[in-house]
Amino acid sequence: MSFNPLKEKGMKLEDQIRTWHEIAGKPLNKTMTNCYTRARQLLLNSIETGARNFKHMFSQFCKDTEAKKLIADIRRIEDMQQTTVNWLTPSDQSVLETTLAYEQTAVDLTAGIAQNEPDSYVKQAFDFCLLEDFDHLYRYSQWAYIMHNVKPSDITQCQTDIVVGRPTQQQHNVNSMRIRKPYDRKKTAIQTKVNIRTILALEHQTQNFYSEHGMYYGNGVLRETYAEICDVEEEHVTMYGSLIDSKESLYEKLLLQEFTEVCAYYSCMEDEKDESVRKIWERFLLFELEHLQAAAKLFEKHEKRDAQEVIGDKVIVTASICSQKDYTRALLKEQLGKRLDTKKGYTNINNLPPKWDSYYIQDHVALEGAPTETVIRIMGPSYGRDIVEGSERLIYKEPDLVSMGLQQLAQAANTVGVEDYCEMQSRCPRYDLF
């Protein structure tokens, strides 16, 4: 089903106020909830958090008092929506379990969006970051087992492979190297604009979650792991944000923000199998249609342009959040050795210059070792090997993946190298022990 979101009837703003009982809602069941219902919850929480933050920024730059009042009223509703969506999180779900869910969402959503992305340059950015989030999922999986005796499959339900990706210790760059060429607001497809904003919201909220929750663990190396990966998420936010055309006006950005929210709720509603959760997505879609139409009126008033010229006349399906094993396995084979160059493009580890800018960052942050490598060193002697999940062939090739993804310079002193992975496999060849 498709429809014109500028003409579809939403719910009046005054009817969107809910009781505290409705706002707080009931949490999901950690063990019974489908992993992709959980992923949709995390995505929509990210979308709502981003929407609220954007509207605060909007009000700081907006000169129209009446527009400020309207945005304040909408922002209050969206803050209530964010509470409802966020508080679906089970109360007995640990920080690390939620972390695994965030990384699974990042991997599978990014893979899905990359495959419907019409702009090849933007797609490269999605693919590049995907292999980094893939490695984060692998590193955090070790910690979930160490700290909570939780297997990654308890959260991922075996829908996402758990194996080494582009090593996290070598994902740290001069942050300005992450800046990409922005799209042209006049020529770029609306699909691209929505795709970028969707992924950007998820990455930004993931960064927020790590910076606000990593300190809740007393284990020093785990705290450092959160700090290390949080730093990479900052780079991802920089990278995705730089793809957006800064020439878009404030009201055009507002219009695109609201349209992205509509598309996100619609996409999640279409895929949702849990009827109680689907009703929430349906209701909030009606809220967002009203917010979009209000934004469209502001855009047309201030820009003297038809909102449909910007967002079109059909709702956009971003991507179905589902298992993407084939796509990620192909990327592992093709792009593990990919790195950033200094010209807003990419190169390969075999072609990096001796004084590549990011070596400086990587050397300095890992002077005392890389915590994401330390956790693998803990797993080896303590449990026999790292925790991995996937096909037997994929796991057997783990030393090859390390060889393809690990650059020779700027390695931390505690790096778990190819020989170490071979030793773990020879010592504990079975991958289904956990």
C-alpha positions in Angstrom: 0.0 0.0 0.0 1.2 3.5 -0.8 -0.4 6.9 -0.2 0.2 10.6 -0.4 1.2 11.6 3.1 0.4 15.3 2.4 -3.3 14.4 1.8 -3.8 11.4 4.1 -5.8 12.3 7.2 -3.8 12.3 10.4 -4.9 12.9 14.0 -5.5 16.5 15.2 -2.7 17.8 17.4 -5.0 18.5 20.3 -6.1 14.8 20.3 -2.6 13.6 20.5 -2.2 14.3 24.3 -2.2 11.0 26.2 -2.4 10.0 29.9 0.7 9.1 31.8 -0.5 5.5 31.9 -0.6 5.5 28.1 2.7 7.3 27.8 4.7 5.0 30.1 3.1 1.9 28.6 4.2 -1.7 29.1 7.6 -3.1 28.3 8.3 -5.8 25.8 9.1 -9.3 27.0 12.9 -9.8 26.6 12.8 -13.5 25.8 9.6 -13.6 23.8 10.0 -10.6 21.6 11.2 -11.0 18.0 14.6 -9.5 17.5 13.3 -7.3 14.6 10.4 -6.0 16.7 13.2 -4.9 19.1 15.1 -3.5 16.2 12.2 -1.4 15.0 11.7 -0.2 18.6 15.3 1.0 18.7 15.1 2.6 15.3 11.9 4.6 16.1 13.3 5.6 19.4 16.3 7.0 17.5 14.0 8.7 15.0 12.0 10.4 17.8 15.1 11.4 19.7 16.5 13.0 16.6 13.3 14.7 15.8 13.1 16.3 19.3 16.7 17.5 19.1 16.2 18.9 15.6 13.2 20.9 16.7 15.1 22.4 19.6 17.8 23.5 17.1 15.1 24.8 14.8 13.6 27.0 17.4 17.0 28.6 18.1 17.3 29.7 14.5 13.6 30.4 13.7 12.5 34.1 13.7 8.8 33.4 13.3 7.1 33.5 16.7 4.0 31.6 15.5 6.1 28.9 13.9 8.1 28.5 17.2 4.8 28.0 19.1 3.6 25.3 16.7 7.0 23.5 16.8 7.0 23.7 20.6 3.6 22.0 20.7 4.7 19.3 18.2 7.9 18.8 20.0 6.1 18.1 23.3 4.0 15.4 21.6 7.1 13.8 20.0 8.8 13.8 23.4 5.9 11.8 24.8 6.1 9.5 21.8 9.8 9.0 22.4 9.1 8.0 26.0 6.6 5.4 24.9 8.8 3.9 22.3 12.0 3.9 24.4 10.2 2.5 27.5 9.2 -0.6 25.5 12.7 -1.7 26.5 12.3 -4.6 29.0 13.3 -3.7 32.5 15.3 -6.9 32.8 17.3 -6.2 29.7 20.9 -5.4 30.6 22.9 -2.5 29.1 25.0 -5.0 27.1 21.9 -6.8 25.8 20.5 -3.5 24.6 23.9 -2.8 23.1 23.8 -6.0 21.1 20.3 -5.1 19.8 21.5 -1.6 18.7 24.4 -3.1 16.8 22.2 -5.8 15.2 19.8 -3.0 14.1 22.7 -1.0 12.7 24.0 -3.9 10.7 20.8 -5.2 9.3 19.1 -1.8 8.7 22.2 -0.4 7.0 22.5 -3.4 4.8 18.8 -3.1 3.8 19.0 0.6 3.1 22.3 0.2 1.2 20.6 -2.1 -1.3 17.8 0.4 -2.1 20.1 3.4 -2.2 20.1 4.9 -5.7 23.2 7.1 -5.2 26.4 5.0 -5.5 28.5 7.5 -3.6 26.1 7.5 -0.6 25.9 3.7 -0.8 29.7 3.5 -0.4 29.3 5.3 3.0 26.6 2.9 4.1 28.7 -0.1 3.2 31.8 1.3 4.8 30.2 2.0 8.2 28.3 -1.3 8.1 31.5 -3.4 8.4 32.5 -1.3 11.4 29.2 -1.8 13.2 29.5 -5.5 12.3 32.8 -5.7 14.2 31.2 -3.8 17.2 28.6 -6.5 17.4 31.3 -9.1 17.5 33.3 -7.3 20.3 30.3 -6.6 22.4 29.1 -10.2 22.1 32.2 -11.3 24.0 31.4 -8.9 26.8 27.8 -10.0 27.0 29.0 -13.6 27.6 31.7 -12.6 30.1 29.5 -10.2 32.2 26.0 -11.8 31.9 26.5 -15.3 30.5 24.4 -14.2 27.6 25.0 -15.7 24.1 24.6 -13.2 21.3 21.9 -15.5 19.8 19.8 -14.7 22.9 19.3 -11.3 21.4 20.0 -11.7 17.7 18.1 -15.0 17.4 20.8 -16.2 15.0 19.6 -13.7 12.3 22.9 -11.8 12.2 26.4 -13.3 11.9 28.8 -12.8 14.8 32.4 -12.8 13.5 35.3 -10.4 13.3 34.8 -7.4 10.9 37.0 -4.4 10.1 39.0 -4.3 13.4 37.6 -1.6 15.7 41.0 -0.5 16.8 41.7 0.6 13.2 38.4 2.4 12.7 39.7 5.6 14.4 40.4 8.3 11.9 41.1 12.0 11.8 37.4 13.0 12.1 37.6 15.5 9.2 38.5 12.6 6.9 35.0 11.3 7.5 33.4 14.3 5.8 31.9 13.3 2.5 30.6 15.3 -0.5 27.1 16.4 0.2 24.2 15.6 -2.1 22.7 18.2 -4.3 19.3 19.1 -2.8 17.9 20.0 -6.2 18.9 16.8 -8.0 19.0 14.1 -5.3 16.2 11.5 -5.1 14.0 11.7 -2.0 14.9 8.1 -1.3 18.5 9.1 -0.6 17.4 12.0 1.6 15.2 9.7 3.7 17.8 6.9 3.8 20.5 9.2 5.1 18.3 10.8 7.8 17.1 7.4 8.9 20.6 5.9 9.4 21.9 9.2 10.9 19.2 9.1 13.6 20.1 5.5 14.5 23.8 6.2 14.7 23.4 9.3 16.7 21.2 7.6 19.3 23.6 4.6 19.4 26.4 7.1 20.2 24.2 8.7 22.9 23.4 5.3 24.4 27.0 4.3 24.7 28.1 7.6 26.2 25.3 7.6 28.7 25.4 3.9 29.7 29.0 2.7 29.3 29.9 4.0 32.8 27.4 1.7 34.5 29.8 -1.2 34.4 32.6 -1.4 37.0 34.9 -3.5 34.7 37.6 -1.0 33.5 38.3 -2.7 30.2 34.5 -2.9 29.4 34.2 0.8 30.2 37.1 1.5 27.8 35.4 -0.6 25.2 32.3 1.6 25.4 34.5 4.6 25.1 36.4 3.2 22.1 33.3 2.3 20.2 31.4 5.4 21.1 34.3 7.3 19.5 33.7 5.4 16.2 30.0 6.2 16.4 30.9 9.9 16.6 32.8 9.4 13.3 29.7 7.7 11.8 27.5 10.6 12.8 30.0 13.0 11.2 30.1 10.9 8.0 26.4 10.6 7.5 25.6 14.2 8.6 28.1 15.5 6.0 26.2 13.9 3.2 23.3 16.3 3.7 23.2 19.5 1.6 23.8 22.5 3.9 22.0 24.7 1.3 18.6 23.2 2.4 16.7 25.9 4.2 15.6 25.6 7.8 12.0 24.9 6.7 13.1 22.4 4.0 15.0 20.5 6.7 12.0 20.5 8.9 9.8 19.2 6.1 12.3 16.4 5.3 12.6 15.6 9.0 8.9 15.1 9.4 8.7 13.1 6.2 11.4 10.8 7.4 9.4 10.2 10.6 6.3 9.3 8.6 8.3 6.9 6.4 9.9 5.3 9.4 6.6 4.6 11.2 5.0 3.4 7.9 7.9 1.0 7.1 7.9 -0.4 10.6 4.1 -0.7 10.8 4.1 -2.6 7.5 6.6 -5.1 8.8 5.5 -5.5 12.4 4.1 -8.9 13.4 3.4 -8.1 17.0 -0.1 -6.8 17.0 0.2 -4.8 20.3 3.3 -3.1 19.0 1.8 -2.6 15.5 -1.0 -0.6 17.1 1.5 1.8 18.6 3.2 2.3 15.2 -0.2 2.8 13.6 -1.3 5.4 16.1 2.0 7.3 15.9 1.9 7.3 12.1 -1.4 9.3 12.4 0.4 11.7 14.8 3.3 12.1 12.3 1.0 12.7 9.3 -0.4 15.7 11.2 3.1 16.9 12.1 4.2 16.6 8.4 1.3 18.5 7.1 1.9 21.3 9.6 5.6 21.4 8.5 4.4 21.5 4.9 2.2 24.5 5.6 5.2 26.3 7.2 7.4 25.4 4.3 4.9 26.7 1.7 4.3 29.9 3.7 8.0 30.8 4.1 9.5 29.3 0.9 6.6 30.1 -1.5 7.0 26.5 -2.9 4.9 23.4 -3.1 6.0 20.9 -0.4 5.3 18.1 -2.9 8.1 19.4 -5.1 10.5 18.3 -2.3 9.0 15.1 -0.9 6.9 13.9 -3.8 3.4 12.4 -3.5 4.2 8.9 -2.1 5.4 7.6 1.2 8.9 6.1 1.0 9.7 2.6 2.3 13.2 2.9 3.8 14.0 -0.8 4.2 12.6 -3.9 5.8 14.7 -4.7 8.9 15.5 -8.4 8.4 18.4 -10.8 8.2 21.1 -9.7 5.8 23.6 -12.5 6.0 24.3 -12.8 2.3 24.9 -9.1 1.8 27.2 -8.7 4.8 29.2 -11.8 3.9 29.8 -10.5 0.4 30.9 -7.1 1.9 33.3 -9.0 4.3 34.9 -10.7 1.3 35.2 -7.5 -0.8 35.7 -4.5 1.5 37.4 -5.4 4.8 40.6 -3.8 3.7 38.9 -0.5 2.6 40.0 2.7 4.3 39.4 6.4 4.0 41.6 8.6 1.7 42.2 12.3 2.0 40.0 13.2 -0.9 36.5 12.3 0.4 36.9 8.8 -1.1 38.4 5.5 -0.3 41.5 3.4 -0.7 42.8 0.0 0.4 45.2 -0.9 3.2 47.7 -2.0 0.6 47.8 1.5 -0.8 48.0 3.6 2.4 50.8 6.1 2.4 53.5 5.8 5.1 52.2 9.0 6.7 48.5 8.4 6.3 46.8 10.9 8.6 44.8 8.4 10.6 47.9 6.6 11.8 48.5 9.4 14.2 45.1 9.0 15.9 45.3 5.2 15.9 48.8 5.2 17.5 47.9 7.6 20.2 44.6 6.2 21.4 46.1 2.7 21.5 49.3 3.6 23.4 48.1 1.5 26.3 46.4 -1.1 24.1 43.0 -1.4 22.4 40.2 -2.6 24.8 38.4 -4.2 21.8 41.5 -6.4 21.4 41.8 -7.1 25.1 38.4 -8.7 25.3 39.4 -11.3 22.6 42.6 -12.0 24.6 40.4 -12.6 27.7 38.2 -15.0 25.8 41.1 -17.1 24.4 42.6 -18.5 27.6 39.3 -18.2 29.6 36.9 -19.9 27.3 39.1 -21.5 24.6 38.2 -19.1 21.8 36.1 -16.1 20.9 32.3 -16.3 20.6 31.2 -16.6 17.0 27.9 -17.4 15.3 27.3 -18.1 11.7 28.0 -20.8 9.1 30.8 -23.2 9.7 32.5 -22.0 6.6 32.4 -18.4 7.6 33.8 -19.1 11.0 36.5 -21.3 9.6 37.6 -18.3 7.5 38.0 -16.0 10.5 41.8 -15.9 10.4 41.5 -14.9 6.7 39.1 -12.1 7.6 41.6 -10.8 10.1 44.3 -11.0 7.5 42.2 -9.0 5.0 41.1 -6.3 7.5 44.1 -5.7 9.7 46.6 -3.1 8.4 50.3 -3.6 9.3 51.0 -0.1 10.7 49.3 1.4 13.8 48.5 -1.9 15.4 48.0 -1.9 19.2 50.5 -3.8 21.2 47.8 -6.2 22.3 46.5 -6.9 18.8 45.1 -10.4 18.3 46.6 -11.3 15.0 46.2 -14.0 12.4 48.3 -16.5 14.2 46.3 -16.0 17.4 43.1 -16.7 15.7 44.6 -19.8 14.1 45.7 -21.0 17.5 42.2 -20.4 19.0 40.7 -22.4 16.2 43.2 -25.3 16.6 42.6 -25.3 20.3 38.9 -25.1 20.1 37.7 -25.8 16.5 34.0 -26.2 17.4 32.1 -22.9 17.1 28.9 -24.1 18.8 30.2 -24.6 22.3 28.6 -21.5 23.8 
